[in-house]
Each structure stands twice: as C-alpha cells, then as structure tokens.
Amino acid sequence: MAGSQIERAFSLVESLTGEPQGLPLQTLAERLDIPKSAAHRMLTELVRLGYVRQNRENSRYQLSAKLVALSFRYLASSGADIIQPILDRLAQDSGELVRLGVIDGARQTWIAKSQGARSGLRYDPDMGRDAPLFYTASGHAWLASLDDEQALQMVLRQGIADPDQFGPNAPRSTDELLAYLHRARERGYAWVEETSAIGTSALAAVVRRPQSDEVIGVLSIAGPSARLAQSRLAALAPLLLSAAEELSAASPASELFA
C-alpha cells in the first residue's frame, strides 16, 4: 500500500482490531501490501511500545489492552462525564440499550452507551464500531440529514456487506433505502424493525451543533423486537428526540464532539 510509515502502522493496528485471535505476520503483510520484512519491523516496534503483543503459542500478533486503556482514559477526561448522565437517563426511561455515535468525516462511530435492560433479552453489541449506514437506524438517521445524492455517495463510500447477512426487512435496493430515508425525514427520526438482524429493532435521531446546526452525532435506542413493537417505538420517540436536543445543547462542553 502507498502512504507514510505512520499510515502503514495505523493500518496495521486497524487490521488487528477485528481479529481478537490475532493474525500471522504473512497475513498482515498481505493486507497492507508490503514486504514481510517491513511488516515485521513495524510489528516489532509496536510490540516494544506495548500496543501489540505476540502470542507465544501460535506466533500470531494481537492488540494489547494499551489502546483500550488509552481510549477509556480519553473518554474519562474529555467530556464523557457530561454526556453519560443523558445516556443513562434515556436508558433508564426506555429500558433498552442507548448508544451515541459521533460523526468524523465519512464515518459514524459508536463511542458511548448505556444499557437500560435489567432482565430478559438484552441487545448489547460492542462499542468502537462504525455504524453500517445501509441498514441501521443510526445510519438512516444520519443519511436522512443529507440529500439523496449525498446519502447514496456515503453508502457507496462505506460499502455494503453481504445482503444475506441483513435482517429480513433491510432495504434491498437504493430505492428501498431512499424510501426509509424519506420516512425518517418526515418523522424527524429513523425507525427500523429487523433490518440489521432478526429480532432487533431500533430508532435513532441526529445530534446537531447548536451554533451551526451541523450534524455531529446520532443517538439511538435499540433492543429486541419482542419489546420494541411499533407502538412502543412511537412512544419512545419523544424521549429520544428530547435527549438528542439535550446532547446538542451539551455538545460545546464535550471534547467528544470537538
């Protein structure tokens, strides 16, 4: 791959983020399209710095906990204390999972959450992932804030995974996606049922910067469809929109929205 040494190093780290079992040197070199010797030098340096470790049993390279620790340290000191009570209150009121995604260029990344479900089925995916734009409520909420052409370009830039892995109600064409977005614009929030997976539903609304009205994040409520029937999703919408407005007002004091 082209790019500077630091770009290659970050690409290597990103390759390891989705591989908790680690990857062998040869695979990493192939993913980065660089010589095996160059990949080994970078890995050796990352191991020395404590960001990567090598499994002694199978020689695979894995991320250490150092990046995770740095992330939590950043969140603890950069305004997460300002936004977390808002997420916690919405989670308590809804009884479901609440997530906040922040917009960074062409990416929307889930960076904070609060789990409101105390018993029964719980929907609780990992944080730190980019929200899939094509079939999630968080993705639709952000796309609906754009015009149709911009929205489709954003989806194409991110790419679309295997449709067979989506839920039964996921859009199967750009026309179906645009229909979802048009409904989201009419309501003021996105609403999906079994689009990302069987048995899960969600609704989401954007968070805007108060001074400029720029979309800087997306707030969502998600959970099992057995609890989130259409009537309950509609009942939760005012709570979601109120919390999104509160986050917008609080955003200037949080580095997470810088």
Summary of the structure (lengths in Angstrom):
residues: 258
radius of gyration: 19.8
end to end distance: 30.5
largest distance: 58.9
contacts: 800
relative contact order: 0.12
helix: 48%
strand: 19%
